[in-house]
Amino acid sequence: MAKYLIDRSYQIASDEFIDVVVIAVPNSKQFPNGIKYGINFRVYTGHEWIELIRYDNAHGIGEHRHMFGEIKPTGSMRPEDIITEMIQIINERRSEINEIKSRKK
């Protein structure tokens, strides 16, 4: 039976959140470590929320990252390491994020 280990949202600006969901699941081929997760960064554009960055291990393709429309595999990472990396990407791509938010309004 699945059990939520983490299910939280962290507000990093009035229109930006990082959502963290980590679920304990039975070990399987898809989830060999017994963990299913999704950690995403979303922004509000004035009329809708848009997910710009997401790390997860769903879809049967292993651990990977969705970032600005591209999907790339990642190695196994702890949730706190994912959040640290995500914040680094947000800081590095701040001007692009701000442009996306203003373009959609």
DSSP file (Angstrom, degrees, kcal/mol; ACC not computed):
  #  RESIDUE AA STRUCTURE BP1 BP2  ACC     N-H-->O    O-->H-N    N-H-->O    O-->H-N    TCO  KAPPA ALPHA  PHI   PSI    X-CA   Y-CA   Z-CA
    1    1 A M              0   0    0      0, 0.0     2,-0.1     0, 0.0    23,-0.0   0.000 360.0 360.0 360.0 137.7    0.0    0.0    0.0
    2    2 A A        -     0   0    0     23,-0.1     2,-0.4    21,-0.0    23,-0.2  -0.440 360.0-168.7 -72.8 143.1    1.3    3.5   -0.9
    3    3 A K  E     -A   24   0A   0     21,-2.1    21,-3.2    -2,-0.1     2,-0.4  -0.985  21.8-126.1-136.8 124.3    2.1    5.8    2.0
    4    4 A Y  E     +A   23   0A   0     -2,-0.4    19,-0.2    19,-0.2     3,-0.1  -0.543  27.8 174.2 -69.3 123.6    2.9    9.6    1.6
    5    5 A L  E    S+     0   0A   0     17,-3.1     2,-0.4     1,-0.4    18,-0.2   0.779  74.4  12.2 -95.3 -37.5    6.2   10.4    3.2
    6    6 A I  E     +A   22   0A   0     16,-1.9    16,-2.5     2,-0.0    -1,-0.4  -0.995  57.5 161.5-140.5 134.6    6.2   14.0    2.0
    7    7 A D  E     +A   21   0A   0     -2,-0.4     2,-0.3    14,-0.2    14,-0.2  -0.616  33.9 132.3-151.1  84.7    3.4   16.1    0.5
    8    8 A R  E     -A   20   0A   0     12,-2.4    12,-3.3    -2,-0.1     2,-0.4  -0.945  42.6-147.3-139.5 154.1    4.3   19.8    0.8
    9    9 A S  E     -A   19   0A   0     -2,-0.3     2,-0.5    10,-0.2    10,-0.2  -0.982  12.3-156.7-121.0 137.9    4.4   23.0   -1.2
   10   10 A Y  E     -A   18   0A   0      8,-3.1     8,-2.3    -2,-0.4     2,-0.6  -0.961  10.7-143.5-117.4 118.0    7.0   25.7   -0.6
   11   11 A Q  E     +A   17   0A   0     -2,-0.5     6,-0.2     6,-0.2     3,-0.1  -0.695  24.5 170.3 -81.9 122.2    6.2   29.2   -1.6
   12   12 A I  E    S-     0   0A   0      4,-2.1     2,-0.3    -2,-0.6     5,-0.2   0.546  71.6  -0.6-109.3 -10.8    9.3   30.9   -2.9
   13   13 A A  E >  S-A   16   0A   0      3,-1.4     3,-1.5     1,-0.0    -1,-0.3  -0.933  87.3 -90.6-160.8 170.5    7.6   34.0   -4.3
   14   14 A S  T 3  S+     0   0    0     -2,-0.3     3,-0.0     1,-0.3    -3,-0.0   0.790 129.5  28.7 -60.7 -25.6    4.0   35.2   -4.5
   15   15 A D  T 3  S+     0   0    0     29,-0.0    29,-2.3    30,-0.0     2,-0.4   0.015 111.7  76.8-123.9  27.3    3.7   33.5   -7.9
   16   16 A E  E <   +AB  13  43A   0     -3,-1.5    -4,-2.1    27,-0.2    -3,-1.4  -0.995  49.8 173.2-142.7 133.0    6.2   30.6   -7.5
   17   17 A F  E     -AB  11  42A   0     25,-2.3    25,-2.6    -2,-0.4     2,-0.5  -0.972  23.9-148.4-135.2 150.5    6.0   27.3   -5.7
   18   18 A I  E     -AB  10  41A   0     -8,-2.3    -8,-3.1    -2,-0.3     2,-0.4  -0.993  22.2-160.3-113.0 122.1    8.1   24.2   -5.3
   19   19 A D  E     -AB   9  40A   0     21,-2.6    21,-2.2    -2,-0.5     2,-0.5  -0.873   4.8-166.8-105.3 134.3    5.8   21.1   -4.8
   20   20 A V  E     +AB   8  39A   0    -12,-3.3   -12,-2.4    -2,-0.4     2,-0.4  -0.978  11.3 171.3-126.8 121.6    7.3   18.0   -3.2
   21   21 A V  E     +AB   7  38A   0     17,-2.2    17,-2.3    -2,-0.5     2,-0.4  -0.987   1.6 173.5-129.5 121.8    5.5   14.6   -3.2
   22   22 A V  E     -AB   6  37A   0    -16,-2.5   -17,-3.1    -2,-0.4   -16,-1.9  -0.996   8.7-173.1-129.4 125.7    7.4   11.4   -2.1
   23   23 A I  E     -AB   4  36A   0     13,-3.3    13,-2.8    -2,-0.4     2,-0.5  -0.967  22.3-134.3-125.4 131.2    5.4    8.2   -1.7
   24   24 A A  E     +AB   3  35A   0    -21,-3.2   -21,-2.1    -2,-0.4    11,-0.2  -0.739  37.0 170.6 -80.0 126.1    6.6    4.9   -0.3
   25   25 A V        -     0   0    0      9,-2.2     3,-0.1    -2,-0.5   -23,-0.1  -0.869  42.1 -78.6-130.2 163.2    5.4    2.1   -2.7
   26   26 A P        -     0   0    0      0, 0.0     8,-0.2     0, 0.0     5,-0.2  -0.369  58.7 -97.0 -61.0 142.0    6.1   -1.6   -3.0
   27   27 A N        +     0   0    0      6,-0.1     2,-0.3     7,-0.1     6,-0.1  -0.348  61.9 152.8 -57.5 139.0    9.4   -2.4   -4.6
   28   28 A S        -     0   0    0      3,-1.1     6,-0.2    -3,-0.1    -3,-0.0  -0.924  61.3 -88.2-156.1 176.6    9.0   -3.2   -8.2
   29   29 A K  S    S+     0   0    0     -2,-0.3    -1,-0.1     1,-0.2    -2,-0.0   0.899 129.4  44.6 -60.5 -40.2   10.8   -3.0  -11.5
   30   30 A Q  S    S+     0   0    0      1,-0.3    -1,-0.2     2,-0.1    32,-0.1   0.843 128.1  27.6 -73.4 -34.2    9.6    0.6  -12.0
   31   31 A F    >   +     0   0    0     -5,-0.2     3,-2.0     1,-0.1    -3,-1.1  -0.624  69.1 166.9-127.9  72.0   10.4    1.6   -8.4
   32   32 A P  T 3  S+     0   0    0      0, 0.0    -1,-0.1     0, 0.0    -5,-0.1   0.750  79.7  48.8 -63.4 -24.4   13.3   -0.6   -7.3
   33   33 A N  T 3  S-     0   0    0      2,-0.2    -6,-0.1    -7,-0.1     3,-0.1   0.385 114.1-115.0 -95.4   4.8   14.0    1.5   -4.2
   34   34 A G  S <  S+     0   0    0     -3,-2.0    -9,-2.2     1,-0.2     2,-0.4   0.716  79.1 114.8  74.1  20.4   10.3    1.6   -3.1
   35   35 A I  E     -B   24   0A   0    -11,-0.2     2,-0.4    -9,-0.1    -2,-0.2  -0.988  42.5-173.0-128.7 132.0    9.9    5.3   -3.6
   36   36 A K  E     +B   23   0A   0    -13,-2.8   -13,-3.3    -2,-0.4     2,-0.3  -0.981  22.4 172.5-117.0 134.6    7.8    7.2   -6.2
   37   37 A Y  E     -B   22   0A   0     -2,-0.4    20,-1.3   -15,-0.2     2,-0.3  -0.963  26.6-173.4-144.4 159.5    8.4   11.0   -6.3
   38   38 A G  E     +BC  21  56A   0    -17,-2.3   -17,-2.2    -2,-0.3     2,-0.5  -0.914   8.3 178.4-149.7 124.6    7.6   14.2   -8.1
   39   39 A I  E     +BC  20  55A   0     16,-2.8    16,-2.9    -2,-0.3     2,-0.3  -0.980  16.3 174.7-129.9 118.3    9.2   17.5   -7.3
   40   40 A N  E     -BC  19  54A   0    -21,-2.2   -21,-2.6    -2,-0.5     2,-0.5  -0.912  29.9-144.3-132.2 155.2    8.2   20.5   -9.4
   41   41 A F  E     +BC  18  53A   0     12,-3.0    11,-2.4    -2,-0.3    12,-1.4  -0.968  28.9 179.8-112.1 123.3    8.6   24.2   -9.8
   42   42 A R  E     -BC  17  51A   0    -25,-2.6   -25,-2.3    -2,-0.5     2,-0.3  -0.937  11.8-161.0-128.9 150.6    5.6   26.1  -11.0
   43   43 A V  E     -BC  16  50A   0      7,-2.6     7,-3.0    -2,-0.3     2,-0.5  -0.926  18.6-126.6-127.7 152.2    4.8   29.7  -11.7
   44   44 A Y  E     - C   0  49A   0    -29,-2.3     5,-0.2    -2,-0.3   -29,-0.0  -0.862  14.7-168.3 -99.8 130.6    1.6   31.7  -12.0
   45   45 A T        -     0   0    0      3,-2.7     4,-0.1    -2,-0.5    -1,-0.1   0.274  57.9 -88.3-102.7  10.2    1.2   33.6  -15.2
   46   46 A G  S    S+     0   0    0      2,-0.2     3,-0.1   -31,-0.0    59,-0.1   0.098 122.9  30.5 104.4 -22.4   -1.8   35.7  -14.2
   47   47 A H  S    S+     0   0    0      1,-0.4     2,-0.3    57,-0.0    58,-0.1   0.442 123.0  18.5-142.5 -10.6   -4.4   33.2  -15.4
   48   48 A E        -     0   0    0      2,-0.0    -3,-2.7    -5,-0.0    -1,-0.4  -0.992  69.3-111.1-158.1 158.5   -2.8   29.7  -15.0
   49   49 A W  E     -C   44   0A   0     -2,-0.3     2,-0.4    -5,-0.2    -5,-0.2  -0.781  31.0-163.3 -90.9 136.6   -0.1   27.8  -13.3
   50   50 A I  E     -C   43   0A   0     -7,-3.0    -7,-2.6    -2,-0.4     2,-0.6  -0.983  14.2-138.2-123.5 130.8    2.7   26.5  -15.5
   51   51 A E  E     +C   42   0A   0     -2,-0.4    -9,-0.2    -9,-0.2     3,-0.1  -0.782  26.4 170.3 -86.8 120.5    5.2   23.8  -14.5
   52   52 A L  E     +     0   0A   0    -11,-2.4    16,-3.1    -2,-0.6     2,-0.4   0.760  66.2  24.3-101.4 -32.1    8.7   24.8  -15.7
   53   53 A I  E     +CD  41  67A   0    -12,-1.4   -12,-3.0    14,-0.2     2,-0.3  -1.000  64.0 170.6-137.5 135.2   10.9   22.2  -14.0
   54   54 A R  E     -CD  40  66A   0     12,-2.8    12,-3.7    -2,-0.4     2,-0.4  -0.973  14.5-166.1-147.2 131.7    9.9   18.7  -12.7
   55   55 A Y  E     +CD  39  65A   0    -16,-2.9   -16,-2.8    -2,-0.3     2,-0.3  -0.956  31.4 141.2-109.1 133.1   12.0   15.8  -11.4
   56   56 A D  E     -CD  38  64A   0      8,-2.1     8,-2.4    -2,-0.4   -18,-0.2  -0.978  50.2-139.9-160.2 173.1   10.2   12.5  -11.2
   57   57 A N        +     0   0    0    -20,-1.3     3,-0.3    -2,-0.3     5,-0.3  -0.052  67.7 107.9-128.8  30.6   10.5    8.7  -11.6
   58   58 A A    >   +     0   0    0    -21,-0.2     3,-1.1     1,-0.2    -2,-0.1  -0.239  47.0  60.0 -93.5-172.8    7.1    8.0  -13.2
   59   59 A H  T 3  S-     0   0    0      1,-0.2    -1,-0.2     2,-0.1   -29,-0.0   0.471 111.9 -89.3  71.7   5.3    6.2    7.1  -16.7
   60   60 A G  T 3  S+     0   0    0     -3,-0.3    -1,-0.2     1,-0.1    -2,-0.1   0.694 107.1 104.3  70.2  18.1    8.3    3.9  -16.7
   61   61 A I  S <  S-     0   0    0     -3,-1.1    -2,-0.1     1,-0.4    -3,-0.1   0.253  81.0-121.2-114.4  12.4   11.4    5.7  -18.0
   62   62 A G        -     0   0    0     -5,-0.3    -1,-0.4   -32,-0.1     2,-0.3  -0.285  62.0 -14.3  80.9-168.5   13.3    5.9  -14.7
   63   63 A E  S    S+     0   0    0     11,-0.2    11,-2.1    -6,-0.1     2,-0.3  -0.522  80.1 147.3 -75.1 131.1   14.5    9.0  -12.9
   64   64 A H  E     -DE  56  73A   0     -8,-2.4    -8,-2.1     9,-0.3     2,-0.4  -0.947  39.2-124.0-156.7 171.8   14.4   12.1  -15.1
   65   65 A R  E     -DE  55  72A   0      7,-3.1     7,-2.5    -2,-0.3     2,-0.5  -0.989   6.9-155.0-129.5 133.6   13.9   15.8  -15.3
   66   66 A H  E     +DE  54  71A   0    -12,-3.7   -12,-2.8    -2,-0.4     2,-0.4  -0.938  25.3 173.4 -99.5 124.8   11.5   17.9  -17.3
   67   67 A M  E >   -DE  53  70A   0      3,-3.1     3,-1.8    -2,-0.5   -14,-0.2  -0.912  63.6 -28.5-142.7 113.7   13.0   21.4  -17.8
   68   68 A F  T 3  S-     0   0    0    -16,-3.1   -15,-0.1    -2,-0.4   -16,-0.1   0.876 128.8 -43.1  50.2  43.6   11.5   24.1  -20.0
   69   69 A G  T 3  S+     0   0    0    -17,-0.3     2,-0.3     1,-0.3    -1,-0.3   0.327 117.7 106.0  91.0  -6.7    9.9   21.4  -22.3
   70   70 A E  E <   -E   67   0A   0     -3,-1.8    -3,-3.1     2,-0.0     2,-0.5  -0.833  55.3-148.6-107.7 146.1   12.9   19.1  -22.5
   71   71 A I  E     +E   66   0A   0     -2,-0.3    -5,-0.2    -5,-0.2    -7,-0.0  -0.955  21.3 170.5-114.3 128.7   13.2   15.7  -20.8
   72   72 A K  E     -E   65   0A   0     -7,-2.5    -7,-3.1    -2,-0.5     2,-0.1  -0.994  33.7-112.0-135.5 142.0   16.6   14.4  -19.7
   73   73 A P  E     -E   64   0A   0      0, 0.0     2,-0.3     0, 0.0    -9,-0.3  -0.382  32.5-166.0 -68.1 150.3   17.5   11.4  -17.5
   74   74 A T        -     0   0    0    -11,-2.1   -11,-0.2    -2,-0.1     2,-0.1  -0.873  20.7-110.6-126.9 164.3   19.1   12.0  -14.1
   75   75 A G        -     0   0    0     -2,-0.3     2,-0.3     1,-0.1    -1,-0.0  -0.326  56.6 -67.4 -81.7 176.2   20.9    9.7  -11.7
   76   76 A S        +     0   0    0     -2,-0.1     2,-0.3   -13,-0.0    -1,-0.1  -0.503  64.5 177.4 -66.7 128.5   19.4    8.7   -8.4
   77   77 A M        -     0   0    0     -2,-0.3    -3,-0.0    -3,-0.1    -1,-0.0  -0.974  31.2-117.0-136.0 148.5   19.1   11.7   -6.1
   78   78 A R    >>  -     0   0    0     -2,-0.3     4,-2.2     1,-0.1     3,-0.6  -0.542  35.7-112.8 -76.4 150.5   17.7   12.4   -2.7
   79   79 A P  H 3> S+     0   0    0      0, 0.0     4,-2.4     0, 0.0     5,-0.2   0.877 117.9  53.1 -53.3 -40.4   14.8   14.8   -2.5
   80   80 A E  H 3> S+     0   0    0      1,-0.2     4,-1.9     2,-0.2     5,-0.1   0.849 108.8  49.7 -67.0 -31.7   16.8   17.4   -0.7
   81   81 A D  H <> S+     0   0    0     -3,-0.6     4,-2.5     2,-0.2    -1,-0.2   0.866 109.4  52.1 -71.8 -36.1   19.5   17.2   -3.4
   82   82 A I  H  X S+     0   0    0     -4,-2.2     4,-2.9     2,-0.2    -2,-0.2   0.934 109.8  48.7 -62.4 -45.8   16.9   17.6   -6.1
   83   83 A I  H  X S+     0   0    0     -4,-2.4     4,-2.6     2,-0.2     5,-0.2   0.913 110.9  50.4 -62.2 -42.8   15.6   20.7   -4.4
   84   84 A T  H  X S+     0   0    0     -4,-1.9     4,-1.8     1,-0.2    -1,-0.2   0.932 113.8  44.7 -59.9 -46.3   19.1   22.2   -4.1
   85   85 A E  H  X S+     0   0    0     -4,-2.5     4,-2.3     1,-0.2    -2,-0.2   0.901 112.0  53.1 -64.9 -40.2   19.7   21.6   -7.8
   86   86 A M  H  X S+     0   0    0     -4,-2.9     4,-2.7     1,-0.2    -2,-0.2   0.916 108.2  49.4 -62.0 -44.0   16.3   23.0   -8.7
   87   87 A I  H  X S+     0   0    0     -4,-2.6     4,-2.5     1,-0.2    -1,-0.2   0.884 109.4  52.9 -63.6 -38.2   16.9   26.2   -6.8
   88   88 A Q  H  X S+     0   0    0     -4,-1.8     4,-2.5    -5,-0.2    -1,-0.2   0.924 110.5  47.0 -61.8 -44.6   20.3   26.5   -8.5
   89   89 A I  H  X S+     0   0    0     -4,-2.3     4,-2.3     2,-0.2    -2,-0.2   0.916 110.8  52.4 -63.2 -43.4   18.6   26.2  -11.9
   90   90 A I  H  < S+     0   0    0     -4,-2.7    -2,-0.2     1,-0.2     7,-0.2   0.931 111.9  46.0 -58.3 -46.5   15.9   28.7  -10.9
   91   91 A N  H >< S+     0   0    0     -4,-2.5     3,-1.0     1,-0.2     4,-0.2   0.908 113.8  48.5 -63.8 -42.1   18.6   31.2   -9.9
   92   92 A E  H 3< S+     0   0    0     -4,-2.5     3,-0.2     1,-0.2    -1,-0.2   0.823 120.4  36.7 -67.5 -31.0   20.6   30.6  -13.1
   93   93 A R  T 3X S+     0   0    0     -4,-2.3     4,-2.4    -5,-0.2    -1,-0.2   0.040  78.1 123.6-112.0  25.5   17.6   31.0  -15.4
   94   94 A R  H <> S+     0   0    0     -3,-1.0     4,-2.7     1,-0.2     5,-0.2   0.878  73.3  51.6 -55.7 -44.1   15.8   33.7  -13.4
   95   95 A S  H  > S+     0   0    0     -3,-0.2     4,-2.0     1,-0.2    -1,-0.2   0.901 111.3  48.1 -64.4 -38.8   15.6   36.1  -16.4
   96   96 A E  H  > S+     0   0    0      2,-0.2     4,-2.3    -3,-0.2    -1,-0.2   0.902 111.6  50.3 -66.0 -41.0   14.1   33.4  -18.6
   97   97 A I  H  X S+     0   0    0     -4,-2.4     4,-2.5     1,-0.2    -2,-0.2   0.932 110.9  48.6 -62.4 -46.2   11.6   32.5  -15.8
   98   98 A N  H  X S+     0   0    0     -4,-2.7     4,-2.1     1,-0.2    -1,-0.2   0.880 110.7  51.3 -62.5 -37.5   10.6   36.2  -15.4
   99   99 A E  H  X S+     0   0    0     -4,-2.0     4,-2.4    -5,-0.2    -1,-0.2   0.905 109.5  49.9 -66.1 -41.5   10.2   36.5  -19.2
  100  100 A I  H  X S+     0   0    0     -4,-2.3     4,-1.5     1,-0.2    -2,-0.2   0.918 110.8  50.0 -61.8 -44.0    7.9   33.5  -19.3
  101  101 A K  H  < S+     0   0    0     -4,-2.5     4,-0.4     1,-0.2    -2,-0.2   0.899 115.0  42.7 -63.4 -40.5    5.8   34.8  -16.5
  102  102 A S  H >< S+     0   0    0     -4,-2.1     3,-0.6     1,-0.2    -1,-0.2   0.833 110.0  56.9 -76.6 -31.5    5.4   38.2  -18.2
  103  103 A R  H 3< S+     0   0    0     -4,-2.4    -1,-0.2     1,-0.2    -2,-0.2   0.837 105.5  51.2 -66.6 -33.2    4.8   36.8  -21.7
  104  104 A K  T 3<        0   0    0     -4,-1.5    -1,-0.2     1,-0.2    -2,-0.2   0.589 360.0 360.0 -83.8 -11.3    1.8   34.7  -20.5
  105  105 A K    <         0   0    0     -3,-0.6    -1,-0.2    -4,-0.4    -2,-0.1   0.497 360.0 360.0 -74.6 360.0   -0.1   37.6  -18.8
